Amino acid sequence: MENTQKDLEQKNKELTSKDYYFDSYSHYGIHEEMLKDEVRTGSYYRAIINNKHLFKDKIVMDVGCGTGILSMFAAKAGAKKVIAIDFSNIIDHTNEIIKENGYADVIKVIHKKVEDIGELPEGIEKVDVIISEWMGYCLLYESMLNTVIYARDKWLTEEGIILPDKASLFIGGIEDSNYNNEKLEYWENVWGFKMTSIKKAVNIEPVIDIIEEKHVVTNYHELKQIDIKTVTLEELELKAPFLLQCDRNEYINGFVTFFTYTFSKCHVPITISTGPESTYTHWKQCIFFIKEPLTVYKDETVKGIFKLKQNNKNNRDLDISIKYVFNGEISKVAEKQKYRLR
């Protein structure tokens, strides 16, 4: 154990900044944040530990296992074998964590990209359950769902299940001018200098942060429902119309997106929301500020089209556009804005 720990420490010292750039999930802080997210980790714990009938004597695959927490939940729930896969260098610690907790005979760790795996270990050809925490900002950031779909098509039995197996993306209108002004006006005077070119660039970057429920001024519109058991890669490129109704006289200076995910196969289905009205999660919400605020009256509507697709050069990134039309008593606007989530 002592030599192994020294080996891990030496390997960490040898990692360059470039290694970490391409391997962001080597950072311990990322895993600490996710593990401490009680909503996120607790939902998986309840879905697995409280539903042992789904795992008893089953072959389980954990896609993007990280520290191995979900794999250990599955082993604790009675899984016959768990195949834990991750390409990040955190996997060295994952092996040690699994040994430390007495699950080395049940959990087999693979340090590869899922797409690079030829054959599964120990002659296994199919798995009964796939577990994965694949959701990213705006649901689809980082394209982890692509990998889950690949694993599903290659190894999941016809009767097999995926946890979670449902997800939905929502949009709403918000008013948070103080936050927006603070973010943009900063670049007008940076230690006495103007940096307006950066101000323009900032406008195309969505903001990942918490929006308080009081700043939401419309209903939520569901942009997309995803069934992980059947969804195709082509269906992950979105072009969704939306209609938002204002709930009071107010201004709209942006849109907010969030998602829900569901474990529908559990004895009692579990649905988690990452919306403004819900308990904090590390996913927060995704905020899209617009160029000019809309002056709205109660019951007036904003309609539009929300488009999302993977960036051609970096499929982790998302190219997003929001086209919105508003014909109110005071404001009349037809606008389209493009954003890049990276």
N, C-alpha and C positions, 0 to 999 in steps of 0.2 A: 504493500500500500504506500509506503514511504517513497519508494523509487518511482512508482506511478505518479504520485503527486509532484515529484521533482520534474518528471518528464513533461507533465502538463504545464508546469510553470515555465520550463525552458521553451516549450512550443509557443506559449503566449508571448514570450519575449521576442521570439523570432518573427512573429507576425508583423508585417509592415503596414503602413497606413493604407496602401493599395489593397492589401488583403482584407482589411476591415471595411474598405469601401465596397468591395464586392461581397463581403460576408458580414453584413450589418448584424445578423443574428448571432454573431460570436459575442457581442457585447452582453455582459451579465445584466446590465441595467434594464435592457429590453425585456428579458425574461423575468426579472424581479417585478417590473411594472405589470406584466401580464398575470403572474402568479398572485400578486396582491390585489388584482381586480376581482373582488369577491363576486360580482355579478357574473362575469365571464367564467371564472374557474368554478364558482359554485353551481352554475347551470350545468356544466359538464359533470360535476360530481354527482348531482342529483339524478341526471339522466342516466348515468352509468351505475352508480352504487345502488340506487333505488329501483333499478330494473335489471337485476341479476339474471332474470330469465332470458334476457336478450344476449347475455354473454357466457352463460354457463356452458363450458366445454366447446366454445366456439373459437374459430381462427379469426383473429382481429388484426387489422392493419391500421397503424397510426401514421397518417400522412403529414409530414412536417412536425415531428414529435418534440423538437426542442429539448427541454430538460427531462422529458419522459413522464410528465405528470399524468397525462391522459392514459398512457400505456399502463402505468401503475394502477390507476383507477380500474382499468379493464382487467388486469391481472387479479386485483383484489376482488372483483366481481365474479371471478371464476373462469376466466378465459383459459382455454387449453393452451393456446400459443398467441403471442402478440408480436407482430413484426413492426418495429419502430423505425421509421425512415426519416433521415434529415441530412442535408448536404452541408449544413453549417458546422463549424468547428466546435460548437457547443457539444457536439456528439461525444467528445472524449469525456466530458463530465457526465453526460447521460449514462454512459456505461458504468461509471463509478457509482452514480446515484442508484442505479438499478441493483448493482451488487450489494451496496450498503443496505438496501431495504429488502434483500432476500428474494428478488424476483429474476435472478439471472437465468434460472432454468426455464422460465416462462417467456421472458421477453428477449427477442433477438433484435439487436440494433444493427442497422445498415447505414453506413456513411456513404451515401450516393444520392444523386438526383434520381427521383422516382423513374423518370424517363430513361435512365441509363441502366436500370436493373433488367438483366436478362431472365434469370430464373430465381424464384424465391427459395429461401433456405429450407433444408430438411425435406426436400421433395414436395413441398407444398405447391399446389397448382392453383387453388382458388381460396378466397377468404369469405367468411360469412358476414363480417361487419367491417366497415371503414369508419374510423373516427378521425376528425380533422378540425382544427380551428383555423379555417381558411379565410375568414372574413377580414377585409381591410377597410380603410377609410372609404366612405361612399360605397361600401359593400364590396366592390370589385377591385380596389387598388391592390397592386402587387401580383395580380393574376394567379393567386394560389388555387383558385377554383379550377383553373385549367388542368392543374396537376391532379386534383381529386378526380376530375372527369376521366383523365387518362388511366388512373389506377382503377376506377370503377369499370371502365370498358375492358380492361385487360384481366382483372383478377376477381371481381366481385361475382359471386354466384347469382343465378337468376332470382333466387328467393332472398338474397342478401339485403342488408339494410345499411344505410348511411346515417351517421349522427354528427351534426344535425342534418335534416333532410329537406327543410323548407326555408326560404328566405324571401323577404320583400324589401323593396327600396321605396322611400316616400320623399315627397317634396312639400315645402310650405313657404309662405311669405313672411318676412321678418322686418322689424324696424329696430335698428340698433345704431343710430347715427353717431352716438358718442364713441362707440368702439371703432366704427369705420373712419370717423374724422381723425381720431387719435392715430390710427394706423397709417392713414394716407398723409395727413398734414405734417407728420414727423419729417417727411422728406423735403418739405419746403424750407426747413431751417435746421440743418445738422451742424451744430457747433458754428453757426453763422454762415453756413454755405448752403446753396440750393442744390438739390439732387433730384430734380423733377423727372429725369429720365427713368430713375428707379421707381418713382411714384407710378409712372405709366406701366412699368413692368409688373409691379405689385398687383395691379388690377386684374391680371390674367391668372393669378394664383389663388385658388380657393384657400380659405382659412380653416384650419383644423382647430376647433376650440369648442367650448361649452356655450350654448345659447340658453339663457334662462327662459322658462316658459312664458314669462310676461312679455317677452319681445316677439312672440309669434302672433301674427295679426290675421291669419287666415286658417282655414281648415287644412288638413293634410291630404294630399292626393297620392294614391299608390301608383308608382311608375312601372313597377315590374314585380311579378311573382316568379320565383325560381323553385322548381322541384329538382333537387340535386340528383335524384334517381334517374331522371329522364332528360335533363337539359343538355343541349349540344353547345359546342363552342360558338357556333354561328349565332345562337340565341343570346349570347352574352354581349353582343353589340346592340345597344339600345337606341330606339327612336320612339319616344313615348309622349303622346299629348297629355297635357294636364289642364285642369280648371280649378282655380282657387277662389273662394268666396271670402271677402273681408268680414271680420266679425265686429268691427268698430270703425269709427272715423279715425284715420291714422295716416301714417306714411309707410311705404314699403321701399326699403333701400337695399334689399337683397333677398336671396332665397336660401333655405337650409334643407339639406338632405340628411336622412338617417335611415337605419334599417332595423328590421326585426329578423330573428332566426328562431326556428322551431324544431323541437325533437318530437315529431308527431307519432313515432312508434312506441313511445313510452306508455306505460300503463295509464298514467295521467300526463297528457301532452304538456310540454313546457315551452312557452314562448317568451323570449326576451326582447325588449325594445331598447334601442339606443337613442331614443328621441329626447327632446328637451324636457319632457314631463317625467322622465324616468331617472332612476338612480345613475350616478356617474359611472361611465365605463372608459377604458383607455381609448376606445374608438372615438369618443366625443361626438361632435357633429361636423358636417362639412358645409361651410358658409360661402356663398357666391354673392359678393357685393355687385351692385349694378351701377352704371355710370351716373344716372340721375334718379333721385327718389320719385316715387309715384305718390301723388296726393289722392287718397282713397276715402270714400264714404262707406259706411256699413252696408253690407250686402252687394256692393259692386264686385265685379269679378275680373280676374286676370287669367287669361288663357295663354297657352304656349306649347312648345315642343322641347323636350329634354333629350339630347343626344349624348351618348357615351360610347367610346371605343378605346381599345388599347392603342397606345402610341406606336407608330410604325418602327421607330428606331429603338425604343426601349419598352418592351411589353409590360414592364412593371408599372409604367406611367399610364395615366388616363387622359385622353383628349375629350373634353366636354364642351358642349355648346348649349346655350339656353336662348331660345327665341320666345319673346313674350310680347303680347298685344294687350293694351289696356285702353278702353274707351270710357273713361269716367266723366263725371260732371265737370271736374277741373282739369284733370290730366288726360291727355290722349297720346299714347306712345306705342310705337311698333319698333322693336329693337331686337338685335341678336348679338350676344356676347360669347366669346370663346375663352375657355379656361384650360389650364393644364395642371393636373394633380400629379406632383412628383416629390 
